[in-house]
Amino acid sequence: MSYIYIATLLAFFAVIAMLRKRGPKSPSLVPISVNYHLTRKCNYECGFCFNTAKTSYILPLDDAKKGLALLQQAGMKKLNFAGGEPMLYPKFVGELARYCKTDIGLESVSIVTNGSLVKPQFLETYGGFIDIIAVSCDSFDKATNIKIGRGKGSHLENFKRLRVLCQQYGIKFKVNTVVNKYNVAEDMRTAIEAIAPFRWKCFQVLVVKGENDSDAMLRNATRFVISDEEFQQFCNEHSTCSGFVAEPNNVMKDSYLILDEYMRFLDKGNDPSSSILEVGVEKALQSVFWDEESFKYRGGIYDWTKKAPQGTSANLLDW
């Protein structure tokens, strides 16, 4: 990915951000890809987290299944489990993954995790229902991860262990990196090429009103903020890496459909929708802003279904 392409991409989203007007969405809006933040609880303390632990609520399993069925009927093809840390509830996630694949026939099921709680037994039981596991990794330096709040020192070991487990179980491995003040100058190219993720998402650290915008909140991400120019420089230096995808603030903010722990669509900085369990998917979508054009332009639709397993690879990564 060239410097010119990245500059053009960032400029495109900047123009969209200025021109787009908020307002009710068309009833024909299709929630193709949904991020279900099933819990706000987490065993890490990342300083820039924008979905902070305001509650410990989690839906009953049967209610969650009802909500996912409604989303599938409305056109959802991919579901991403996120948090907090979704793997605090492995059976809940596993049974919903099974339901998504065997009962409602979704094309793709993915999990975003910090990697610390994914056990081989979980993948033995539920790995066949999971297409992608995305592990958050913001640095390949132990001290930097600790400074950010991503674990107490064992994060990279867990990250590498899970990379190998995903190979064993035929699950696509994705890396998510939040580019911020503490890692923006880090050269990650060698480490990323060794890991060879099929997709590497690099997010510009995001401040969300009412979530992580001051010391009055559980997290204050303002101390992690970088400029657009700093983020673009990081992207320029890493654009040739495996599966690289850049996501600046202006594309992140409105191009994701996010369900919270009550199955309400979130509208960053604004009130959430009513729960889809109460009003249905169409009405809930009409009360929030989702930039479908930016979703498509940033590559929100991609090769998200894993291939049928061919047996365990004999050439696992040698760490």
VOSE-955171 format. One line per 8 residues: number of its first residue (from 1); their letters; for each residue x, y, z of C-alpha. Coordinates in steps of 0.02 Angstrom, whole numbers, plus 50000, padded with zeros to 5 digits. Example, Ala and Ser with C-alpha at 12.3 -4.5 7.8 and 13.67 -1.06 7.14 Angstrom:
1> as> 50615 49775 50390 ~ 50684 49947 50357
! end
This chain:
1> msyiyiat> 50000 50000 50000 ~ 50083 50161 49942 ~ 50102 50329 50029 ~ 49990 50408 49896 ~ 49854 50279 49925 ~ 49854 50305 50113 ~ 49852 50494 50095 ~ 49706 50480 49973
9> llaffavi> 49613 50363 50090 ~ 49632 50479 50239 ~ 49580 50629 50135 ~ 49426 50536 50072 ~ 49365 50501 50247 ~ 49400 50679 50301 ~ 49288 50743 50160 ~ 49151 50620 50203
17> amlrkrgp> 49158 50674 50385 ~ 49128 50855 50333 ~ 48992 50821 50207 ~ 48888 50687 50289 ~ 48738 50747 50389 ~ 48665 50652 50536 ~ 48487 50593 50524 ~ 48371 50442 50524
25> kspslvpi> 48427 50300 50413 ~ 48328 50218 50276 ~ 48223 50067 50328 ~ 48318 49969 50194 ~ 48482 49982 50291 ~ 48558 49808 50306 ~ 48667 49768 50459 ~ 48789 49659 50361
33> svnyhltr> 48923 49656 50496 ~ 48887 49684 50681 ~ 49003 49700 50831 ~ 48920 49632 50987 ~ 49005 49702 51142 ~ 48927 49573 51256 ~ 49014 49633 51414 ~ 49103 49787 51480
41> kcnyecgf> 49206 49688 51604 ~ 49389 49655 51565 ~ 49541 49580 51650 ~ 49654 49712 51571 ~ 49662 49900 51603 ~ 49705 49976 51435 ~ 49712 50163 51465 ~ 49623 50212 51304
49> cfntakts> 49477 50089 51312 ~ 49316 50169 51247 ~ 49195 50033 51307 ~ 49231 50046 51492 ~ 49160 49939 51632 ~ 49010 50043 51685 ~ 48907 49886 51717 ~ 48935 49700 51740
57> yilpldda> 48775 49653 51648 ~ 48769 49511 51522 ~ 48612 49450 51433 ~ 48537 49280 51469 ~ 48591 49158 51334 ~ 48417 49131 51263 ~ 48388 49319 51246 ~ 48555 49338 51158
65> kkglallq> 48505 49202 51035 ~ 48340 49291 51001 ~ 48432 49452 50963 ~ 48556 49368 50846 ~ 48413 49284 50753 ~ 48330 49454 50729 ~ 48493 49523 50659 ~ 48513 49376 50540
73> qagmkkln> 48336 49401 50478 ~ 48379 49585 50447 ~ 48529 49536 50339 ~ 48676 49510 50457 ~ 48809 49397 50381 ~ 48953 49423 50503 ~ 48953 49436 50692 ~ 49101 49492 50795
81> faggepml> 49106 49458 50982 ~ 49194 49597 51078 ~ 49197 49678 51249 ~ 49270 49718 51372 ~ 49345 49546 51363 ~ 49219 49421 51288 ~ 49322 49271 51342 ~ 49278 49305 51523
89> ypkfvgel> 49122 49210 51470 ~ 49189 49068 51361 ~ 49035 48956 51367 ~ 48920 49102 51326 ~ 49028 49149 51176 ~ 49052 48969 51122 ~ 48868 48924 51126 ~ 48822 49082 51032
97> arycktdi> 48957 49044 50901 ~ 48883 48869 50882 ~ 48709 48944 50866 ~ 48767 49070 50735 ~ 48843 48936 50625 ~ 48725 48789 50647 ~ 48556 48871 50679 ~ 48553 49037 50586
105> glesvsiv> 48692 49003 50459 ~ 48801 49157 50471 ~ 48946 49170 50349 ~ 49069 49225 50482 ~ 49092 49223 50670 ~ 49240 49315 50745 ~ 49305 49357 50918 ~ 49410 49506 50971
113> tngslvkp> 49509 49461 51127 ~ 49664 49510 51223 ~ 49714 49328 51209 ~ 49745 49294 51392 ~ 49594 49183 51423 ~ 49577 49077 51265 ~ 49612 48897 51314 ~ 49647 48747 51202
121> qfletygg> 49492 48662 51276 ~ 49384 48806 51215 ~ 49448 48789 51037 ~ 49432 48599 51045 ~ 49246 48621 51085 ~ 49201 48777 50987 ~ 49341 48810 50862 ~ 49241 48734 50720
129> fidiiavs> 49113 48874 50737 ~ 49240 49017 50736 ~ 49309 49092 50576 ~ 49422 49228 50646 ~ 49509 49268 50809 ~ 49575 49445 50819 ~ 49702 49477 50957 ~ 49737 49653 51017
137> cdsfdkat> 49924 49688 51019 ~ 49985 49867 51031 ~ 50171 49836 51050 ~ 50305 49704 51036 ~ 50394 49779 51185 ~ 50347 49712 51357 ~ 50372 49878 51447 ~ 50263 49972 51321
145> nikigrgk> 50120 49849 51342 ~ 50128 49869 51531 ~ 50130 50060 51513 ~ 49976 50052 51402 ~ 49887 49936 51525 ~ 49883 49783 51413 ~ 49922 49652 51544 ~ 50056 49638 51678
153> gshlenfk> 50197 49569 51572 ~ 50136 49406 51493 ~ 50037 49481 51349 ~ 50161 49439 51210 ~ 50178 49258 51269 ~ 49988 49239 51267 ~ 49982 49322 51095 ~ 50109 49202 51020
161> rlrvlcqq> 50027 49050 51101 ~ 49859 49095 51027 ~ 49936 49122 50855 ~ 49994 48942 50855 ~ 49828 48878 50923 ~ 49736 48965 50782 ~ 49848 48876 50657 ~ 49811 48711 50739
169> ygikfkvn> 49623 48736 50730 ~ 49617 48817 50558 ~ 49555 48986 50623 ~ 49605 49146 50533 ~ 49719 49252 50640 ~ 49697 49440 50642 ~ 49793 49574 50738 ~ 49718 49736 50804
177> tvvnkynv> 49836 49878 50852 ~ 49786 50043 50930 ~ 49915 50171 50874 ~ 49945 50294 51015 ~ 50074 50405 51099 ~ 50172 50259 51170 ~ 50191 50153 51014 ~ 50179 50275 50868
185> aedmrtai> 50369 50276 50845 ~ 50388 50087 50860 ~ 50444 49989 50707 ~ 50331 49835 50705 ~ 50370 49775 50529 ~ 50483 49629 50571 ~ 50368 49562 50709 ~ 50211 49576 50602
193> eaiapfrw> 50292 49488 50454 ~ 50346 49346 50570 ~ 50167 49328 50633 ~ 50092 49345 50459 ~ 49912 49388 50506 ~ 49786 49379 50366 ~ 49728 49552 50421 ~ 49814 49686 50527
201> kcfqvlvv> 49699 49829 50581 ~ 49788 49985 50641 ~ 49670 50104 50731 ~ 49709 50283 50777 ~ 49674 50298 50964 ~ 49497 50366 50985 ~ 49423 50476 51121 ~ 49235 50451 51147
209> kgendsda> 49131 50577 51243 ~ 49066 50506 51406 ~ 49175 50350 51397 ~ 49361 50392 51400 ~ 49373 50581 51382 ~ 49426 50642 51555 ~ 49488 50596 51728 ~ 49306 50591 51782
217> mlrnatrf> 49286 50433 51677 ~ 49356 50260 51715 ~ 49481 50287 51574 ~ 49558 50447 51508 ~ 49621 50421 51331 ~ 49672 50601 51305 ~ 49849 50564 51365 ~ 49867 50435 51224
225> visdeefq> 49810 50549 51083 ~ 49916 50572 50926 ~ 49895 50690 50780 ~ 49826 50639 50612 ~ 49998 50671 50539 ~ 50081 50555 50666 ~ 49955 50419 50627 ~ 49982 50438 50441
233> qfcnehst> 50170 50427 50464 ~ 50149 50263 50559 ~ 50039 50198 50418 ~ 50163 50251 50285 ~ 50301 50155 50372 ~ 50199 49996 50396 ~ 50089 49993 50240 ~ 50185 49850 50158
241> csgfvaep> 50153 49730 50304 ~ 50041 49577 50289 ~ 49856 49621 50283 ~ 49883 49803 50332 ~ 49723 49907 50352 ~ 49728 50086 50417 ~ 49582 50158 50516 ~ 49594 50342 50564
249> nnvmkdsy> 49472 50420 50687 ~ 49352 50486 50556 ~ 49321 50313 50483 ~ 49311 50222 50650 ~ 49186 50338 50728 ~ 49034 50301 50621 ~ 49075 50151 50510 ~ 49049 50015 50641
257> lildeymr> 48882 49944 50695 ~ 48905 49913 50881 ~ 48783 49825 50996 ~ 48807 49846 51182 ~ 48774 49721 51321 ~ 48586 49760 51314 ~ 48583 49738 51124 ~ 48565 49925 51094
265> fldkgndp> 48654 50004 50946 ~ 48784 50129 51005 ~ 48801 50301 50929 ~ 48970 50364 50991 ~ 48947 50517 51100 ~ 48756 50508 51088 ~ 48617 50407 51168 ~ 48605 50223 51115
273> sssilevg> 48454 50152 51026 ~ 48321 50051 51113 ~ 48361 49867 51126 ~ 48327 49766 50968 ~ 48241 49641 51084 ~ 48111 49776 51122 ~ 48089 49872 50960 ~ 48166 49762 50825
281> vekalqsv> 48319 49791 50717 ~ 48244 49912 50590 ~ 48179 50036 50718 ~ 48337 50027 50822 ~ 48444 50063 50669 ~ 48340 50215 50624 ~ 48387 50302 50787 ~ 48577 50295 50764
289> fwdeesfk> 48700 50350 50631 ~ 48793 50217 50533 ~ 48900 50274 50387 ~ 48872 50128 50270 ~ 48976 50208 50131 ~ 49128 50223 50244 ~ 49101 50045 50304 ~ 49112 49981 50127
297> yrggiydw> 49252 50098 50073 ~ 49365 50048 50220 ~ 49349 49865 50169 ~ 49218 49813 50296 ~ 49169 49670 50181 ~ 49314 49551 50150 ~ 49359 49366 50146 ~ 49291 49330 50320
305> tkkapqgt> 49248 49144 50309 ~ 49381 49015 50348 ~ 49416 48870 50232 ~ 49361 48695 50278 ~ 49492 48615 50392 ~ 49623 48510 50305 ~ 49700 48436 50463 ~ 49832 48505 50578
313> sanlldw> 49976 48592 50492 ~ 50146 48512 50516 ~ 50231 48681 50490 ~ 50176 48781 50640 ~ 50260 48945 50677 ~ 50426 48925 50766 ~ 50438 49057 50902
! end
